[in-house]
Amino acid sequence: MDRGVSIITATVAAEASGWRLDRALAAALPTLSRERVKALISSGEVRNEAGAQVRDPSSKAKPGDYEVRIPAPAPAHNEPQDIALEIVFEDEHLLVVDKPAGMVVHPAAGNLDGTLVNALLHHCAGRLSGIGGVARPGIVHRIDKDTSGLLVVAKTDVAHEGLAAQFARHSIERRYLAIVAGVPNPASGSVDAPLARSSANRQKMAIVAEGRGKRAVTHFRLLQPLREAAMVECRLETGRTHQVRVHMTSIGHPLLGDPAYGRTKIAHRELLNQLDFKRQALHAAALGFTHPVTRESLSFESALPSDMQELFRALTV
């Protein structure tokens, strides 16, 4: 193995024969996104069983083993920044962070610094898993910029692979608290509706026909009715981009303050302005998983942040 390069063997199953290579390898490697796999193929980091480089992501996959080389994360524009973090748990393999609303998880266009990754690079002195790529060292999963709460970060590739496998199996416990418009009736239920990028607005997600997007399942239950609103708990079976926001909107209960999917009533809009509440009312309140190295069962909870507490009190009947 070259210095700083991880090598993973991906086995393409017989049923994936004939698929696009990037799709087949992404299915075989749940730790890597399809976009990441595509980039690795294009940059010559994938070899077939004969040892030949494969550079076309759209080429037809063949059953068997492929060697995928993952370069160590490079600094790029990611610079360590001394930004305070609320660390809930940490050991040599991983850490659990309670992210404040307003913090972007990783650098991207328009948010090149001040992100969670910048803070992690400083806190961990650069010791983060490289599987997520240059822009996302250590990042196993994300929560939106304006969603607060818990997420787990991998320091090592072993931890990253183990955690990603649990996410792929849907065995990670993730519970969110949300303040939504209206009171759900029935008081509990599930939304099972696939999600994909909206064809009308690529910045948004939308429910699409079966087979066109990724399966997404949200289980919700009413915790407390409020004034023309409610506090609900949403348990994620899957973890798609904007999942809770889109699913709750689809059943007529958008999150208060949601700038993309909300349809805020005038009374709620006035209250949000009065409280200067400028985000979707969503908090990742509980996270549970099996430690990928020690096999210990871990679970964490995060208290409702002060801005959502204030909104909750103002809406209490």
Phi, psi and chi 1 to 4 in degrees:
 res  aa     phi    psi   chi1   chi2   chi3   chi4
   1 MET       -  131.0 -177.5  174.9   70.2      -
   2 ASP   -67.0  152.9  -64.3  -20.0      -      -
   3 ARG   -60.6  126.7 -177.0  176.0  179.4   84.2
   4 GLY    81.2    4.5      -      -      -      -
   5 VAL  -114.7  129.1  174.7      -      -      -
   6 SER   -96.1  140.6  -62.0      -      -      -
   7 ILE  -119.0  124.5  -61.9  177.6      -      -
   8 ILE  -118.6  137.7  -61.9  176.3      -      -
   9 THR   -95.9  122.1  -61.9      -      -      -
  10 ALA  -108.0  124.7      -      -      -      -
  11 THR  -101.5  114.9  -58.6      -      -      -
  12 VAL   -83.4  121.4  172.6      -      -      -
  13 ALA   -73.2  160.3      -      -      -      -
  14 ALA   -58.6  -37.8      -      -      -      -
  15 GLU   -69.0  -15.1   56.2  -94.5   28.4      -
  16 ALA   -93.0    2.4      -      -      -      -
  17 SER   -59.7  130.5  178.5      -      -      -
  18 GLY    92.1  -11.9      -      -      -      -
  19 TRP   -67.3  161.9  -69.9    7.1      -      -
  20 ARG   -56.4  142.1  -79.9  179.2   56.4  111.1
  21 LEU   -62.1  -41.4 -178.0   59.2      -      -
  22 ASP   -63.3  -37.3   55.4   -6.9      -      -
  23 ARG   -66.5  -45.3  178.2 -170.4  174.2 -163.3
  24 ALA   -64.7  -42.0      -      -      -      -
  25 LEU   -70.7  -36.9  -68.5 -178.3      -      -
  26 ALA   -63.6  -36.7      -      -      -      -
  27 ALA   -67.4  -33.9      -      -      -      -
  28 ALA   -81.0  -17.2      -      -      -      -
  29 LEU  -127.0   81.9  -63.3  170.3      -      -
  30 PRO   -63.2  -13.4   21.8  -32.7      -      -
  31 THR   -76.8  -13.9   59.9      -      -      -
  32 LEU  -117.9  138.2  -59.3  178.9      -      -
  33 SER   -74.4  161.7   69.6      -      -      -
  34 ARG   -63.8  -37.3 -175.2  166.1  171.1  178.5
  35 GLU   -64.0  -39.0  -74.0  -58.2  -48.2      -
  36 ARG   -65.3  -43.0  176.4   68.1  169.0  141.1
  37 VAL   -61.9  -43.7  169.2      -      -      -
  38 LYS   -58.7  -43.1 -174.6 -176.2  -63.0 -175.0
  39 ALA   -65.1  -38.9      -      -      -      -
  40 LEU   -65.6  -40.3  -71.1  169.8      -      -
  41 ILE   -63.0  -49.0  -63.9  170.3      -      -
  42 SER   -61.7  -30.1  -61.3      -      -      -
  43 SER   -91.2    8.7   59.9      -      -      -
  44 GLY    81.7   22.8      -      -      -      -
  45 GLU   -95.0    6.2  -58.5  -67.2   -9.1      -
  46 VAL  -120.7  135.0  174.6      -      -      -
  47 ARG  -128.4  146.2  -63.7  176.7 -177.6  -89.8
  48 ASN   -84.9 -175.4   60.2   22.8      -      -
  49 GLU   -61.8  -25.6  -77.7 -169.5  -38.0      -
  50 ALA   -82.3   -3.0      -      -      -      -
  51 GLY    86.4    6.9      -      -      -      -
  52 ALA   -87.6  141.2      -      -      -      -
  53 GLN   -65.1  141.7  -75.6 -177.2  -28.7      -
  54 VAL  -119.1  116.5 -173.9      -      -      -
  55 ARG  -112.2   -1.2  -72.1 -178.4  171.9  -90.9
  56 ASP  -106.7  107.7 -177.6    2.2      -      -
  57 PRO   -60.4  -23.7  -21.5   33.7      -      -
  58 SER   -91.6    0.4   65.5      -      -      -
  59 SER   -65.5  157.3   62.5      -      -      -
  60 LYS   -76.3  130.2  -58.4  -62.3 -175.6 -176.9
  61 ALA   -75.5  146.1      -      -      -      -
  62 LYS  -117.8  145.0  -62.9  179.2 -180.0  178.9
  63 PRO   -59.0  142.4  -21.3   33.1      -      -
  64 GLY   132.7 -169.6      -      -      -      -
  65 ASP   -96.0  138.2  -67.9  -20.0      -      -
  66 TYR  -121.4  141.6  -72.8   78.1      -      -
  67 GLU   -95.2  122.9  178.9 -174.4  -84.2      -
  68 VAL  -114.5  118.5 -179.2      -      -      -
  69 ARG   -97.8  127.0  -63.9  160.6   55.9   87.3
  70 ILE  -114.7  106.4  -56.7  173.8      -      -
  71 PRO   -61.8  150.4  -19.3   31.6      -      -
  72 ALA   -61.8  148.4      -      -      -      -
  73 PRO   -60.9  129.6   20.1  -30.8      -      -
  74 ALA   -95.2  154.9      -      -      -      -
  75 PRO   -59.8  -39.7  -20.8   30.9      -      -
  76 ALA    44.4 -130.1      -      -      -      -
  77 HIS   -93.9    3.7   52.1 -107.0      -      -
  78 ASN   -76.9  114.0  -74.9    2.6      -      -
  79 GLU  -118.3  139.3  -64.8  -66.3  -23.3      -
  80 PRO   -60.9  134.9  -19.6   31.7      -      -
  81 GLN  -132.3  136.8  -67.6  179.6  -50.6      -
  82 ASP   -79.7   81.3 -171.4    3.1      -      -
  83 ILE  -113.7  130.9  -58.8  169.4      -      -
  84 ALA   -61.7  136.4      -      -      -      -
  85 LEU  -124.7  145.8  -70.9  173.3      -      -
  86 GLU   -96.7  101.2 -175.0  170.4  -12.5      -
  87 ILE   -91.0  119.5  -53.0  -65.6      -      -
  88 VAL   -87.4  -34.5  177.5      -      -      -
  89 PHE  -154.9  145.4  172.5   86.7      -      -
  90 GLU  -157.6  137.9 -178.8  173.5   11.7      -
  91 ASP  -142.1 -165.4   65.2   11.0      -      -
  92 GLU   -72.9  -12.6   61.0 -173.1  -58.4      -
  93 HIS  -104.2  -32.9  -53.3  -72.3      -      -
  94 LEU  -159.4  170.1   57.4   84.7      -      -
  95 LEU  -145.7  154.8   64.3  159.6      -      -
  96 VAL  -114.4  126.8  175.4      -      -      -
  97 VAL  -115.1  142.1  178.9      -      -      -
  98 ASP  -100.3   99.6 -162.4  -20.3      -      -
  99 LYS   -81.5  133.8 -174.5 -171.5   82.7   67.8
 100 PRO   -78.6  154.2   29.5  -35.0      -      -
 101 ALA   -62.1  144.1      -      -      -      -
 102 GLY    98.0  -12.7      -      -      -      -
 103 MET   -96.5  125.3  175.2  179.7  -88.0      -
 104 VAL   -76.6  144.3  175.3      -      -      -
 105 VAL   -72.8  -47.2  169.8      -      -      -
 106 HIS  -139.4  156.0   59.9   77.2      -      -
 107 PRO   -60.2  142.5  -24.3   35.0      -      -
 108 ALA  -159.2  176.4      -      -      -      -
 109 ALA   -54.1  127.3      -      -      -      -
 110 GLY    90.6  -15.2      -      -      -      -
 111 ASN  -140.4   73.6  -65.4  -76.9      -      -
 112 LEU   -88.7  -11.6  -63.6 -179.6      -      -
 113 ASP  -149.9  178.6   59.6   12.2      -      -
 114 GLY    72.6   15.8      -      -      -      -
 115 THR   -93.4  171.7   70.9      -      -      -
 116 LEU   -59.7  -40.1  177.3   63.8      -      -
 117 VAL   -61.1  -43.6  162.0      -      -      -
 118 ASN   -58.1  -43.0  -65.0  114.5      -      -
 119 ALA   -66.6  -40.1      -      -      -      -
 120 LEU   -66.5  -39.8  -71.4  167.6      -      -
 121 LEU   -59.7  -35.2  -73.4  169.8      -      -
 122 HIS   -74.6  -48.7  178.2  -87.6      -      -
 123 HIS   -62.6  -41.3  176.9   80.1      -      -
 124 CYS   -95.8    5.9  -61.0      -      -      -
 125 ALA    52.3   38.8      -      -      -      -
 126 GLY    82.2   -3.2      -      -      -      -
 127 ARG   -85.1   83.4  -67.1 -171.6  -63.8  -86.5
 128 LEU  -135.3  153.9  -67.3  167.5      -      -
 129 SER   -58.7  142.2  162.8      -      -      -
 130 GLY   -96.2   -0.6      -      -      -      -
 131 ILE   -63.8  -33.2  -72.8  177.5      -      -
 132 GLY   -72.5   -7.6      -      -      -      -
 133 GLY    95.9 -179.4      -      -      -      -
 134 VAL   -60.2  -43.3  171.8      -      -      -
 135 ALA   -81.4  -17.6      -      -      -      -
 136 ARG  -131.4   47.4  -53.6  176.1 -174.4 -179.4
 137 PRO   -59.8  130.5   22.5  -33.6      -      -
 138 GLY    83.1  -13.1      -      -      -      -
 139 ILE   -83.5  115.8  -59.1  -57.1      -      -
 140 VAL   -95.4  -37.8 -175.5      -      -      -
 141 HIS  -149.0  169.0   66.1  124.7      -      -
 142 ARG  -130.2  160.1  -66.6  175.2  -69.5  170.8
 143 ILE  -128.8  154.2   56.1  178.6      -      -
 144 ASP   -60.0  155.8  -63.6  -24.5      -      -
 145 LYS   -49.8  -47.3  171.0 -174.4  175.9 -177.7
 146 ASP   -97.7   18.5  -70.5  -35.7      -      -
 147 THR  -104.9  134.7  -63.0      -      -      -
 148 SER   -97.4  164.6   53.0      -      -      -
 149 GLY   125.0 -161.8      -      -      -      -
 150 LEU   -88.8  139.0  -60.3  168.8      -      -
 151 LEU  -149.7  153.1   73.2  164.9      -      -
 152 VAL  -102.5  141.9   58.9      -      -      -
 153 VAL  -123.6  138.1  175.5      -      -      -
 154 ALA   -96.4  131.0      -      -      -      -
 155 LYS   -88.6  -29.2  -71.0 -176.2  174.2 -178.0
 156 THR  -123.0  158.1   65.1      -      -      -
 157 ASP   -64.0  -35.8  -73.3   -1.8      -      -
 158 VAL   -61.1  -45.2  170.5      -      -      -
 159 ALA   -64.3  -41.8      -      -      -      -
 160 HIS   -60.6  -47.5 -165.4  134.0      -      -
 161 GLU   -62.5  -42.0  -68.8  172.3   -4.5      -
 162 GLY   -66.2  -40.7      -      -      -      -
 163 LEU   -68.9  -44.2  -70.8  166.2      -      -
 164 ALA   -61.2  -35.9      -      -      -      -
 165 ALA   -64.1  -37.2      -      -      -      -
 166 GLN   -68.6  -39.4  -68.4  179.8   59.4      -
 167 PHE   -61.9  -41.0  -84.0  101.6      -      -
 168 ALA   -65.0  -33.3      -      -      -      -
 169 ARG   -83.1   -5.2  -67.7 -165.3  -58.2  -91.4
 170 HIS    62.2   33.1  -48.7  -49.8      -      -
 171 SER   -97.8   -1.6   60.9      -      -      -
 172 ILE   -77.9  133.2  -59.3  -85.2      -      -
 173 GLU   -86.8  121.9  179.0 -164.5    9.1      -
 174 ARG  -134.9  117.2  -77.7  169.3  -68.5  173.9
 175 ARG  -123.2  132.1  -72.0 -173.9  -75.8  113.3
 176 TYR  -114.0  149.3  -74.4   70.8      -      -
 177 LEU  -107.7  132.6  -65.2  177.2      -      -
 178 ALA  -136.6  144.9      -      -      -      -
 179 ILE  -106.0  117.5  -60.2  177.7      -      -
 180 VAL  -117.1  160.7  -56.9      -      -      -
 181 ALA   -74.8  138.0      -      -      -      -
 182 GLY    75.6  172.8      -      -      -      -
 183 VAL  -115.6  117.0  180.0      -      -      -
 184 PRO   -57.9  136.0  -25.6   35.2      -      -
 185 ASN  -145.3  109.5 -175.8   18.9      -      -
 186 PRO   -67.4  164.5   26.5  -36.0      -      -
 187 ALA   -74.4  -11.9      -      -      -      -
 188 SER  -148.3  159.5   63.1      -      -      -
 189 GLY   171.3 -171.9      -      -      -      -
 190 SER  -134.6  145.7  -60.6      -      -      -
 191 VAL  -114.8  117.5 -177.9      -      -      -
 192 ASP  -118.2   92.5 -173.9  -16.6      -      -
 193 ALA  -146.9  124.3      -      -      -      -
 194 PRO   -66.1  148.5   23.4  -32.0      -      -
 195 LEU  -121.6  147.4  -62.4  177.7      -      -
 196 ALA  -154.0  169.4      -      -      -      -
 197 ARG   -59.0  138.5  -70.2  -75.3  171.8 -171.5
 198 SER   -67.3  133.7  167.7      -      -      -
 199 SER   -70.2  -22.2   57.6      -      -      -
 200 ALA   -86.5  -28.7      -      -      -      -
 201 ASN  -150.0  106.7 -177.6  -14.3      -      -
 202 ARG   -67.0  -11.9  -60.9  -64.3  -67.9  172.8
 203 GLN   -82.6   -8.8  -58.4  -58.0  -49.6      -
 204 LYS  -117.4  159.4  -63.1  174.7   64.3  174.4
 205 MET  -103.5  158.3  -56.3  -61.8  -70.6      -
 206 ALA  -147.6  152.8      -      -      -      -
 207 ILE   -74.7  132.0  -68.3  175.0      -      -
 208 VAL  -126.2  173.3  -64.7      -      -      -
 209 ALA   -66.5  152.4      -      -      -      -
 210 GLU   -53.7  132.2 -161.2   72.9   36.6      -
 211 GLY    93.3  -12.7      -      -      -      -
 212 ARG   -96.9  -21.6  -72.0 -167.0   52.1 -134.9
 213 GLY  -130.9 -167.5      -      -      -      -
 214 LYS   -95.0  139.8  -67.0 -177.6  177.5  179.9
 215 ARG   -60.8  137.4 -174.1  173.7 -174.5 -126.2
 216 ALA  -138.7  129.5      -      -      -      -
 217 VAL  -132.7  124.9 -177.1      -      -      -
 218 THR  -124.1  128.2  -56.7      -      -      -
 219 HIS  -104.3  126.8  -53.3  -75.4      -      -
 220 PHE  -123.0  154.4   67.7   89.0      -      -
 221 ARG  -149.7  143.5   68.0 -176.2 -179.3   98.3
 222 LEU   -72.7  128.3  173.3   65.0      -      -
 223 LEU   -98.7  -42.3  -64.0 -178.9      -      -
 224 GLN  -159.9  126.9 -175.5  169.2  -28.3      -
 225 PRO   -67.9  144.5  -14.0   28.4      -      -
 226 LEU  -127.0 -170.7  -57.5  170.5      -      -
 227 ARG   -75.7  103.0 -168.7  169.1   67.6 -110.8
 228 GLU    54.3   30.1  -63.4 -174.5   72.0      -
 229 ALA  -158.1 -179.0      -      -      -      -
 230 ALA  -159.6  150.4      -      -      -      -
 231 MET   -93.4  124.7  173.8   75.4   81.6      -
 232 VAL  -125.5  155.1  -61.4      -      -      -
 233 GLU  -105.8  132.3  176.9 -171.6   85.4      -
 234 CYS  -117.6  121.2  -65.5      -      -      -
 235 ARG  -104.0  124.7 -177.9  172.4   60.5   82.6
 236 LEU   -89.1  125.8  -58.3 -168.0      -      -
 237 GLU   -88.0  -34.2 -175.3  172.1  -40.8      -
 238 THR  -120.8  171.6   59.5      -      -      -
 239 GLY  -134.0   73.6      -      -      -      -
 240 ARG   -92.2  159.4  -50.2  -55.8  179.5 -164.2
 241 THR   -56.9  127.7  -59.3      -      -      -
 242 HIS    60.5   23.0  -60.7  176.7      -      -
 243 GLN   -56.8  -53.2  177.7  174.6  -45.1      -
 244 VAL   -61.3  -42.1  171.1      -      -      -
 245 ARG   -62.7  -45.5  -60.8  163.5   65.7 -175.6
 246 VAL   -71.9  -43.4  176.9      -      -      -
 247 HIS   -65.5  -43.2  -84.4  176.3      -      -
 248 MET   -68.1  -35.4  -67.2  -51.9  -65.4      -
 249 THR   -63.7  -37.0  -63.8      -      -      -
 250 SER   -65.1  -24.1   75.3      -      -      -
 251 ILE  -103.1   15.1   60.8  171.3      -      -
 252 GLY    87.2   16.2      -      -      -      -
 253 HIS  -132.6   68.5  -61.1  -73.0      -      -
 254 PRO   -64.4  154.0   26.1  -35.8      -      -
 255 LEU   -69.8  137.2  -84.3   59.7      -      -
 256 LEU   -63.7  138.9  -66.2 -167.0      -      -
 257 GLY    82.0   -0.6      -      -      -      -
 258 ASP   -72.9  114.5 -167.7  -30.0      -      -
 259 PRO   -74.2  -20.2   29.4  -35.1      -      -
 260 ALA   -98.5  -38.1      -      -      -      -
 261 TYR  -119.0   -8.7  -54.8  101.1      -      -
 262 GLY   -78.5  148.7      -      -      -      -
 263 ARG  -123.0   83.3  -64.1 -173.9  -65.6  -89.2
 264 THR   -78.7  129.0  -50.9      -      -      -
 265 LYS   -67.5  156.2  -67.3 -176.8  177.8 -179.9
 266 ILE   -57.8  -43.6  -67.0  177.0      -      -
 267 ALA   -62.6  -42.6      -      -      -      -
 268 HIS   -67.7  -38.6  -72.7  154.7      -      -
 269 ARG   -61.7  -41.9 -169.0 -178.9  -50.4  133.9
 270 GLU   -64.2  -40.2  -69.1  175.4  -12.9      -
 271 LEU   -66.6  -43.8  175.4   60.8      -      -
 272 LEU   -60.9  -40.0  -65.6  173.4      -      -
 273 ASN   -65.9  -41.2  -71.5  -24.7      -      -
 274 GLN   -61.7  -40.0  177.6 -174.0  -27.2      -
 275 LEU   -85.4   -4.5  -62.4  176.3      -      -
 276 ASP    55.9   42.2 -162.7   29.5      -      -
 277 PHE   -92.6  110.7 -168.0   93.1      -      -
 278 LYS  -121.2   39.4  -61.5 -175.8 -178.4  -59.5
 279 ARG  -151.5  169.9   68.8  175.2 -179.3  108.5
 280 GLN   -70.0  139.9   62.3  -93.0    7.5      -
 281 ALA   -81.4   78.0      -      -      -      -
 282 LEU  -142.2  132.1 -175.5   63.2      -      -
 283 HIS  -138.2  125.6  178.6   64.5      -      -
 284 ALA   -78.0   95.9      -      -      -      -
 285 ALA   -91.5  -22.7      -      -      -      -
 286 ALA  -144.3  141.0      -      -      -      -
 287 LEU  -142.7  128.4  178.0   66.2      -      -
 288 GLY  -139.5  140.2      -      -      -      -
 289 PHE  -162.2  169.1   55.2   89.6      -      -
 290 THR   -93.4  127.6  -60.5      -      -      -
 291 HIS   -57.7  125.0 -166.8  -67.5      -      -
 292 PRO   -67.8  -13.2   24.2  -34.0      -      -
 293 VAL  -111.2  -51.1  178.0      -      -      -
 294 THR   -82.8  -16.5   68.5      -      -      -
 295 ARG    68.3   11.3  -48.0  -49.9  -58.6  168.8
 296 GLU   -72.2  142.4  179.9 -176.3    1.7      -
 297 SER   -82.7  121.6  179.5      -      -      -
 298 LEU  -118.6  141.3  -59.2  174.4      -      -
 299 SER  -145.1  142.7   60.7      -      -      -
 300 PHE  -137.3  150.2  -53.2   94.4      -      -
 301 GLU  -131.9  148.5  -66.9 -169.2   -3.2      -
 302 SER  -126.3  129.3  170.0      -      -      -
 303 ALA   -66.9  151.1      -      -      -      -
 304 LEU   -58.1  127.6 -159.9   65.2      -      -
 305 PRO   -66.0  161.1   22.1  -31.1      -      -
 306 SER   -60.1  -36.3   58.7      -      -      -
 307 ASP   -68.4  -36.4   62.1  -18.7      -      -
 308 MET   -74.4  -32.5  -78.0 -173.6   64.6      -
 309 GLN   -60.8  -43.0  -70.9 -175.8   35.6      -
 310 GLU   -64.7  -42.0 -173.8  178.0   25.2      -
 311 LEU   -64.4  -42.5  178.5   59.4      -      -
 312 PHE   -58.7  -47.4  175.9   82.3      -      -
 313 ARG   -62.0  -39.9  -72.2 -166.7  -64.7  -92.2
 314 ALA   -68.3  -23.3      -      -      -      -
 315 LEU   -98.3   -5.3  -71.3  166.0      -      -
 316 THR   -64.2  129.3  -59.1      -      -      -
 317 VAL   -68.8      -  177.3      -      -      -
